[in-house]
Amino acid sequence: MEDNNNKLAVLWTSGDPEVAEKVCFMYTNNAKKQAWFDEVVLIVWGPSSKLLAENEMLQDYIKIMQENGVKVEACYYCADMYGVVEDLKKMDIDVKGMGVPLSNYLKEGWHTLTF
């Protein structure tokens, strides 16, 4: 079995912009930029998808994280409920059903954080 001890999946569900900017994004970006983890995935889920589609500052932060090597994925079904699927895709976010991928991260032993 592959050693996934150095992999991090961050599940971002909060619709609060302060939680995004001052907690979730700051830690997620630095986890990759500072090489605290080899692989870092940010999962946009639920209310966070609507917030991201409406907030340009957070969109800019997503670009920075992507440039630093953070992989960004989003739940298609959540984004569809808020009508923001295309908005997220325009940000080069992998929008797809996330139930199976998240379950796989958990089963494979990735470290996980939820904000």
C-alpha positions as CSV (number, residue, x, y, z in Angstrom):
1,M,0.0,0.0,0.0
2,E,1.2,3.5,-0.9
3,D,2.4,5.7,2.0
4,N,0.0,8.6,2.0
5,N,1.3,10.0,5.3
6,N,2.6,13.1,3.5
7,K,-0.6,13.9,1.7
8,L,-3.3,16.4,2.9
9,A,-6.9,16.8,1.8
10,V,-8.6,20.0,3.0
11,L,-12.4,20.0,2.9
12,W,-13.6,23.6,2.7
13,T,-17.3,23.8,3.5
14,S,-17.7,27.2,5.2
15,G,-19.5,30.0,3.6
16,D,-17.7,32.5,5.8
17,P,-15.1,34.6,3.9
18,E,-13.1,35.2,7.1
19,V,-12.7,31.5,7.7
20,A,-11.6,31.0,4.1
21,E,-9.0,33.8,4.0
22,K,-7.6,33.8,7.5
23,V,-7.7,30.0,8.3
24,C,-8.4,27.6,5.5
25,F,-6.6,29.2,2.6
26,M,-3.6,30.4,4.7
27,Y,-2.9,27.0,6.1
28,T,-3.7,25.1,2.8
29,N,-1.4,27.4,0.8
30,N,1.5,27.2,3.2
31,A,1.1,23.4,3.6
32,K,2.1,23.1,0.0
33,K,4.4,26.2,-0.4
34,Q,6.4,25.4,2.7
35,A,6.5,21.7,1.8
36,W,4.8,20.6,5.0
37,F,3.1,18.0,2.8
38,D,4.1,16.6,-0.6
39,E,0.5,16.7,-2.0
40,V,-2.2,19.1,-1.0
41,V,-5.8,19.0,-2.3
42,L,-8.4,21.7,-1.5
43,I,-12.0,20.4,-1.9
44,V,-14.6,23.1,-2.4
45,W,-17.9,21.7,-1.0
46,G,-21.3,23.1,-0.1
47,P,-21.6,26.8,0.7
48,S,-17.9,27.5,0.0
49,S,-18.7,26.9,-3.7
50,K,-21.1,29.8,-3.8
51,L,-18.8,32.0,-1.8
52,L,-15.9,31.4,-4.1
53,A,-18.0,32.1,-7.2
54,E,-18.9,35.5,-5.7
55,N,-15.7,36.7,-4.1
56,E,-12.9,38.0,-6.3
57,M,-10.4,38.2,-3.5
58,L,-10.8,34.5,-2.8
59,Q,-10.7,33.7,-6.5
60,D,-7.3,35.5,-6.6
61,Y,-6.1,33.4,-3.6
62,I,-7.2,30.2,-5.4
63,K,-5.0,31.2,-8.4
64,I,-2.0,31.7,-6.0
65,M,-2.6,28.3,-4.4
66,Q,-2.8,26.6,-7.8
67,E,0.4,28.3,-8.9
68,N,2.0,26.9,-5.7
69,G,0.9,23.4,-6.5
70,V,-2.3,23.0,-4.6
71,K,-4.8,20.8,-6.5
72,V,-8.3,22.3,-6.3
73,E,-11.4,20.1,-6.7
74,A,-15.1,21.0,-6.2
75,C,-18.2,19.0,-5.7
76,Y,-20.3,19.1,-8.8
77,Y,-23.6,18.5,-7.1
78,C,-23.0,21.3,-4.5
79,A,-21.9,23.7,-7.2
80,D,-24.9,22.8,-9.3
81,M,-27.3,23.5,-6.4
82,Y,-25.8,27.0,-6.2
83,G,-25.7,27.5,-10.0
84,V,-21.9,28.0,-10.0
85,V,-20.5,25.0,-11.9
86,E,-19.3,27.1,-14.9
87,D,-17.9,29.8,-12.6
88,L,-15.7,27.2,-10.8
89,K,-14.6,25.6,-14.0
90,K,-13.4,28.9,-15.4
91,M,-11.0,29.0,-12.4
92,D,-9.5,25.7,-13.6
93,I,-11.1,23.9,-10.7
94,D,-11.8,20.2,-11.3
95,V,-15.6,20.1,-10.7
96,K,-16.8,16.5,-10.3
97,G,-18.8,14.2,-8.0
98,M,-16.6,14.2,-4.9
99,G,-18.2,11.5,-2.8
100,V,-15.9,8.8,-4.2
101,P,-12.7,10.8,-4.4
102,L,-13.1,12.1,-0.8
103,S,-13.9,8.5,0.4
104,N,-10.8,7.3,-1.4
105,Y,-8.6,10.0,0.3
106,L,-9.9,8.8,3.6
107,K,-9.5,5.1,2.9
108,E,-6.0,5.7,1.5
109,G,-4.9,7.4,4.8
110,W,-4.5,11.0,3.7
111,H,-4.5,13.5,6.5
112,T,-7.7,15.5,6.4
113,L,-8.8,18.9,7.7
114,T,-12.3,20.4,7.5
115,F,-13.0,24.1,7.6
